[in-house]
């Protein structure tokens, strides 16, 4: 049987790899789909093949392909990172544009106006550090005190680097540092055990301080190499380190590349939202339909304990906002009884937002789950021990990510977590409350299905919206909303937290947060509006709205309020822009539906203008509390002082 790597080689030989780049991600997925093969080892080879692609030719054939610009620098040789990073990004449909820095010149690369990265709008700036970052600063002979002073100097330098990165303009992207492994060839230069212990303590304190920098700088990420080393094996090959200044082995670099790709994916709004699980031999040991409830286990036996560990991991994910669902070929009543009453179960009915236990094909089941939850198929992750079921989902619902499990339950946890599908730059309180909100959403769905018409449903729902400046603690959630929202994202803009905070502090800019609630409860922060003042009026830079509250009139109501206040202030016009992306085509006509006139098109999308002579009304079913006087971004706008208006009201 031809492997995915062999088919990639065939495409390359035929000169078709660029033209058929859309086939690359599925072929790479096949490499890791079967846990019993060594396909994962082929990823770096595939990366080497893909690293030679003509990016311009790929984009000419597939202009919608997202390009990730990655600046790569570090203490030692970093070029060998390109191949695995190319493959890992390609697995997720992303195209790498690497820019390599000079050997050992990471400070110059990242800070100097003459540096290679100056003016580069990098999505990620990978600064790959190693033990020589510290030891190159230590004089000979050295002791722990000298090492400690060198570590302090390096930490100060990295702190300044993170601060400088945070102060840069918005194209700065995310700076990525890493912890530094301590090798035996370093520790055993000290001959007494007490000094070695002191050295280990100093080194770990240094690494802990580097990790804690992320608490101070939202635009910084730190990859902890310790878990990767535990998985991949040796840190360094002494020969490569000595002769080529390559301090890390290929397996460790591949693990680092995977983590970096997961970060890039999450920053692109590609974080998955829902884990769909099989049951038999996935969540518990045994076949419920054959053995009955007494014949399955998730505790009490060697295999049962492995399934119990898997359930605990799944529950941990659920507690952090990952939605949990079931797609199982079983009868519904026995499944419900097991989830409700079986003594081995860590996961219960309340942990799942949807349980599909039936005999229908699983690709249709996962599609139904996505529709019920109001999310896209590309927000789902499907975990199943059956190769046939996985193949069916891959074929019938190719947007769904698939976790390849098999008959070894002790490896279920490792395989579930391997691809970091649910990784996110920041976790918020709203994330943790997501499962509860989706349970409440079922009540809303029941109301909608029982209402006579959509208008009746909206009136009975009693939607309330608060529109105001974001509170200090809301910026992390606001940034997350911009990164994760794909459908109602009118330009594809995804500003990081630091950029949002800077805009909010600038009187020339408008930053609004929309919070929603209804008769069933609080939806939390669901929308955002960014704008800025120019000589010709107010410009709306972008609007986002969470998919879970679409079709409730919230977006129309918020813009209607803003237009009315702009008119009352005597403003001449409000301008807006729509830039098409792979997923926002449904909102192409949003601005025209509110009375905006399309006035042209430039290289960045369609341009609209509202003359404010006739502004749309706020939908009757909405109650909007527009507290615009709190907006720091409007306080200093000449000609817009009256835009604040009275507090409260419906616009």
Residue, then its C-alpha position, 0 to 999 in steps of 0.5 A: x500500500x502506498x504511504x502518504x510520504x510516497x504519494x508526496x514524493x510522487x507529487x514532487x516528482x511530477x511537479x504537482x506538489x504546489x498545485x495540489x498543496x490542499x492534499x498535503x495535510x490529509x496525506x500527512x494526517x495519514x502518516x500518524x493515523x495508525x498507531x501501529x506504524x512508524x509514520x510519525x518518524x516520516x514527518x521530518x522527511x516530509x518536512x524536508x520535501x516540503x521545505x523546498x516548495x515554491x511558496x508563490x506557486x502554492x499561493x497562486x494555486x491556493x490563495x486562501x492558504x494561511x502563511x505563517x511567518x516564523x523568525x528563527x534565531x538562537x544561541x547555536x545552530x537553528x537551521x535544522x528546525x526548519x524541516x520539522x516545523x514545515x511538516x508540523x505546520x503543513x499538517x494543519x494546512x499552514x504554509x511556513x515562511x521561515x526567516x533564519x537569523x545569524x548564528x549565535x546572534x539572537x539579541x542582535x536579530x531581535x533588537x537591533x534596527x540593523x538586525x535581520x528581523x527589523x520590520x519583519x511582521x513575524x507571527x512567531x519569533x522563535x528564540x531557541x536557547x540552550x545551556x551554552x546561553x548561560x555557560x558561554x558567560x561563565x569564566x574559567x575556572x568556575x563555581x556555582x556562585x559564578x554560574x549563578x551570576x551568569x544566570x542572573x545576567x541572562x535572565x535580565x537580558x531575556x526580561x529586557x528582550x521580552x519587554x522590548x518585544x512587548x513595546x513594539x508595534x502590533x506586527x510583533x507577533x509572539x516571542x517564544x523562549x524555552x527552558x534550558x536543559x542542564x546536561x551531565x557534561x556540565x554538572x559533572x565538571x563539579x566533583x563534589x555532590x554538594x556543589x552539583x546539588x546547588x548547581x541544580x537548584x540554581x538552574x531550576x530557579x533560572x528556568x522557573x523565572x523564565x517560565x514566569x515571564x509569561x505572567x508579565x508579558x502576554x505576547x511571550x510564550x515559553x516552551x518547557x523542554x523538560x516534558x519533551x526531553x522525557x518523551x524524545x530522549x537525549x538532548x544532545x549528540x556531543x559530536x554534533x554539538x562540538x563540530x556543528x554547534x547543533x546543541x539539540x538532537x533531531x527528535x527533540x527539535x521535532x518535539x519543539x517544532x510540534x509545540x511551536x506549530x500548536x502555538x501558531x495554530x491556536x494564534x490563528x484561531x484554530x483551537x478545537x472546541x469539542x472532543x467527540x468520544x467513542x465508548x466501547x474500548x475507548x472510554x471503557x473496557x469491553x463492549x456494552x452491547x455484548x457484555x452488558x453493564x456488568x461486563x465493562x470496566x474502567x477500574x478494578x482491573x489492569x486494563x480497566x485502570x487504564x481506561x479510568x486514567x483516560x476518563x480522568x484526563x478527559x474530565x480534566x480537559x472538560x473542566x477547562x472548557x473543552x466540550x465533551x460529546x459521545x458518538x457511539x454505536x450503542x442503544x441510547x438507554x443502556x449508555x445513559x444508564x452506564x453514565x448515570x449509575x456505573x460505579x467505575x465511571x469518572x465521566x457522567x451524563x452532566x459532563x457531556x453536552x451531547x450524547x449520540x448513542x445510535x447505529x447511524x454512520x459516525x460521520x453523520x453523527x459528528x456532523x449532527x453534534x456540530x450542528x447541535x452545538x452551533x460550531x463548525x466541523x473543524x472545531x471537533x476532535x474525534x477519538x475512536x479505537x476503530x480504524x474503520x470508524x476513523x476512516x469513515x469520519x476522515x472521508x465523510x467529515x474531513x474537517x474533523x481532527x481524528x485521534x488514532x487510538x487502538x487496543x492498548x488503553x495505556x496509550x490513550x492519554x498520550x495519543x489524545x494529548x499528542x497534537x494539542x488540539x485544545x491548546x490556547x494562549x490563555x485560559x479564561x473564566x469563560x472557558x471554564x464555564x463553557x460546558x455549563x453554557x452549552x447545557x443551557x443552550x439546550x434549553x434555548x434550543x428547546x424554546x426555539x423548537x417550541x416557538x411559533x416563529x423565529x421572531x416569537x423565539x427572540x421575543x421570549x428569549x429576552x436578550x440583554x446586551x451591555x456595550x462598553x469599554x472592556x474592564x481590565x480583567x476582560x482583555x485576555x478574554x477579548x484577545x481570545x475572542x479575536x483569535x478564535x472567532x472565524x465566522x463573524x470576523x469581518x476582516x480576519x484581524x486577530x490582535x493580541x492582548x497587548x495590542x487591544x490594551x494599547x488601543x484602549x489606552x489611545x484616545x484615537x481608538x475605539x474599543x468596545x466589549x459586548x456582553x450578553x444575557x437572556x432568560x436562561x442565563x449569562x452568555x458572558x463577553x461575546x463580541x467586540x468592536x474596534x475602531x479609530x478616528x480619522x479626518x473623515x469620521x469614525x472607521x470600524x476596523x473590525x467586529x467579532x461575535x461569538x458563533x454561539x450567539x449568532x442570529x439573535x440580532x446582537x450584532x445589528x443592535x450594537x452597530x445600530x446604537x453606535x451609528x445613532x450616537x455618531x449621528x447625534x454627535x454630528x459626525x459626517x460618516x462611519x466607514x467600515x471594511x470587509x475582507x473575505x477569509x476562508x470562513x466569513x463569507x456569510x457576513x459579506x452583506x452585514x454592512x449593507x444590511x445596516x444601510x452602509x453603501x459599498x464605495x469601492x474595493x482595495x487590496x485589503x477588501x471591500x470598503x463601505x460608508x454610512x452617511x448617517x442620514x437614516x440609521x437602522x433601529x435597534x431590533x425590538x427584542x433587544x435591550x441594550x445598555x450602551x455605557x459609552x461614556x466609559x470609553x477611553x478611546x472616545x474621550x479625546x476624539x475631536x468632534x465625537x465628544x457627544x458620542x457618549x450620550x446618556x447612559x443606558x437605553x436602547x440606542 
